Amino acid sequence: MEARDKQVLRSLRLELGAEVLVEGLVLQYLYQEGVLTESHVQEIKAQTTGLRKTMLLLDILPSRGPKAFDAFLDSLQEFPWVREKLEKAREEAIPELHAVANFSLPRELSLLTLL
């Protein structure tokens, strides 16, 4: 998962915990797409509250490969307002990352690092 997507999940963690119920389509879709293993699904289902289930999913997703964020977005069919919020946060994160990536040091500072 890209750093930008990890940051989006982190920044919206509490909101996602309050709004997303991972039982049902979300878990099954992520399992179907190979983002979650059967073990992940069982571990999430074993949690005692909806909030704990969602938080565990949010802990697991960042380590599940490059397609995990997009699959998570696709799994939110029952929660279109949450999907829209995630997509908006993702779009807003792009300019910030480009600004950091395109940042360059003044020539004098660059030369100092070479010394």
C-alpha positions as CSV (number, residue, x, y, z in Angstrom):
1,M,0.0,0.0,0.0
2,E,1.3,3.4,-0.9
3,A,2.4,5.8,1.9
4,R,-0.4,8.2,0.8
5,D,-3.0,5.6,1.3
6,K,-1.6,4.5,4.7
7,Q,-1.8,8.2,5.8
8,V,-5.4,8.5,4.6
9,L,-6.4,5.4,6.7
10,R,-4.5,6.7,9.7
11,S,-6.0,10.2,9.5
12,L,-9.6,8.9,9.2
13,R,-9.2,6.0,11.6
14,L,-11.6,7.1,14.2
15,E,-14.2,8.2,11.7
16,L,-14.0,4.8,9.9
17,G,-14.3,3.0,13.2
18,A,-17.5,4.8,14.0
19,E,-19.1,4.5,10.5
20,V,-18.0,1.2,8.9
21,L,-19.3,-2.2,10.0
22,V,-16.9,-4.7,8.6
23,E,-19.2,-7.7,9.0
24,G,-20.9,-8.7,5.8
25,L,-19.8,-7.4,2.4
26,V,-16.6,-5.6,3.5
27,L,-14.8,-8.6,4.9
28,Q,-16.2,-11.0,2.3
29,Y,-15.2,-8.8,-0.6
30,L,-11.7,-8.3,0.8
31,Y,-11.4,-12.1,1.2
32,Q,-12.7,-12.7,-2.3
33,E,-10.1,-10.3,-3.7
34,G,-7.2,-11.9,-1.8
35,V,-6.5,-8.9,0.3
36,L,-7.5,-10.8,3.5
37,T,-6.7,-14.5,4.3
38,E,-9.2,-16.8,5.9
39,S,-7.1,-16.4,9.1
40,H,-7.6,-12.6,9.0
41,V,-11.3,-12.9,8.5
42,Q,-11.6,-15.2,11.5
43,E,-9.4,-13.0,13.7
44,I,-11.5,-9.9,12.8
45,K,-14.8,-11.8,13.4
46,A,-13.6,-12.9,16.8
47,Q,-13.4,-9.3,18.0
48,T,-16.1,-8.4,20.5
49,T,-17.4,-5.1,19.1
50,G,-17.8,-3.6,15.7
51,L,-15.3,-0.9,16.6
52,R,-12.6,-3.5,17.5
53,K,-13.3,-5.4,14.3
54,T,-12.9,-2.2,12.2
55,M,-9.8,-1.2,14.0
56,L,-8.2,-4.6,13.5
57,L,-9.0,-4.4,9.8
58,L,-7.4,-1.0,9.6
59,D,-4.3,-2.4,11.3
60,I,-4.1,-5.3,8.8
61,L,-4.9,-3.4,5.5
62,P,-1.6,-1.4,5.2
63,S,0.5,-4.6,5.0
64,R,-1.7,-6.4,2.5
65,G,-0.1,-5.2,-0.7
66,P,-0.6,-2.5,-3.4
67,K,-4.2,-3.2,-4.2
68,A,-5.5,-3.3,-0.6
69,F,-6.6,0.3,-0.5
70,D,-8.5,0.2,-3.8
71,A,-10.1,-3.1,-2.8
72,F,-11.1,-1.6,0.5
73,L,-12.8,1.3,-1.4
74,D,-14.6,-1.2,-3.6
75,S,-15.8,-3.1,-0.6
76,L,-17.6,-0.1,0.8
77,Q,-20.7,-0.5,-1.4
78,E,-22.9,-0.2,1.7
79,F,-21.1,2.9,2.8
80,P,-20.9,5.3,-0.2
81,W,-20.4,8.4,2.0
82,V,-17.4,6.7,3.6
83,R,-15.9,5.8,0.2
84,E,-16.4,9.4,-1.0
85,K,-14.6,10.7,2.2
86,L,-11.7,8.3,1.6
87,E,-11.4,9.2,-2.1
88,K,-11.5,13.0,-1.3
89,A,-8.8,12.6,1.4
90,R,-6.7,10.6,-1.1
91,E,-6.9,13.3,-3.7
92,E,-6.0,16.0,-1.2
93,A,-3.0,14.0,-0.1
94,I,-1.6,13.9,-3.6
95,P,-0.5,17.6,-3.9
96,E,1.2,17.4,-0.5
97,L,3.2,14.4,-1.5
98,H,4.2,16.0,-4.8
99,A,5.3,19.1,-2.9
100,V,7.5,17.0,-0.7
101,A,8.9,15.0,-3.6
102,N,9.6,18.1,-5.7
103,F,11.3,20.0,-2.9
104,S,14.9,20.8,-3.6
105,L,17.5,22.4,-1.4
106,P,19.1,25.6,-2.4
107,R,22.3,25.1,-4.3
108,E,24.5,26.3,-1.4
109,L,23.0,23.7,1.0
110,S,23.3,21.0,-1.6
111,L,27.0,21.8,-1.9
112,L,27.5,21.8,1.8
113,T,26.2,18.2,2.1
114,L,28.9,17.2,-0.4
115,L,31.7,18.5,1.8
